[in-house]
Amino acid sequence: MATENEVPAWTATDIGQLKPLTTQKAGATKIAKALNRTPGAKTVKAHMHMLDVSLSTRG
């Protein structure tokens, strides 16, 4: 379990939720809220998995 200053680890379930959201072209903010992450964290993870993700924060 993560403490206040620690970042929670990405799980296979998190990645499984990220993939469909990126294919739906949901914005960074919408995806981040759905995954309880920051927009930057989800963008980095999406690029690590070679997912086409919108960098827009207006979603």
C-alpha positions as CSV (number, residue, x, y, z in Angstrom):
1,M,0.0,0.0,0.0
2,A,1.3,3.4,-0.9
3,T,1.9,6.1,1.7
4,E,1.0,9.7,1.1
5,N,4.2,10.5,-0.9
6,E,4.5,7.2,-2.7
7,V,3.0,6.6,-6.1
8,P,0.8,3.5,-6.3
9,A,2.2,0.8,-8.7
10,W,0.4,0.2,-12.0
11,T,-1.4,-3.1,-12.0
12,A,-2.4,-5.3,-15.0
13,T,-6.0,-4.2,-14.3
14,D,-4.9,-0.5,-14.5
15,I,-3.3,-1.2,-17.9
16,G,-6.4,-3.1,-19.0
17,Q,-8.6,0.0,-18.1
18,L,-6.1,2.4,-19.8
19,K,-6.1,0.7,-23.2
20,P,-9.9,1.1,-24.1
21,L,-9.9,4.7,-22.8
22,T,-7.0,5.6,-25.2
23,T,-8.7,4.0,-28.1
24,Q,-11.9,6.0,-27.3
25,K,-9.7,9.1,-27.6
26,A,-10.7,10.3,-24.1
27,G,-8.8,13.3,-22.9
28,A,-5.9,13.1,-20.4
29,T,-8.0,14.5,-17.6
30,K,-10.9,12.1,-18.1
31,I,-8.6,9.1,-18.3
32,A,-6.7,10.3,-15.2
33,K,-9.8,10.6,-13.2
34,A,-11.1,7.2,-14.3
35,L,-7.8,5.6,-13.1
36,N,-7.3,7.8,-10.1
37,R,-4.0,9.0,-11.5
38,T,-2.5,12.3,-12.6
39,P,-2.7,13.2,-16.3
40,G,1.1,13.1,-16.6
41,A,1.3,9.6,-15.0
42,K,-1.3,8.1,-17.4
43,T,0.4,9.8,-20.4
44,V,3.8,8.3,-19.5
45,K,2.3,4.8,-19.0
46,A,0.4,5.0,-22.2
47,H,3.5,5.9,-24.2
48,M,5.4,3.1,-22.4
49,H,2.8,0.7,-23.8
50,M,2.9,2.3,-27.2
51,L,-0.8,3.5,-27.0
52,D,-2.0,6.4,-29.0
53,V,-3.1,8.8,-26.4
54,S,-4.4,12.3,-26.5
55,L,-2.4,14.8,-24.6
56,S,-5.4,17.1,-24.3
57,T,-6.4,17.9,-20.8
58,R,-9.8,19.1,-21.9
59,G,-11.4,15.6,-21.8
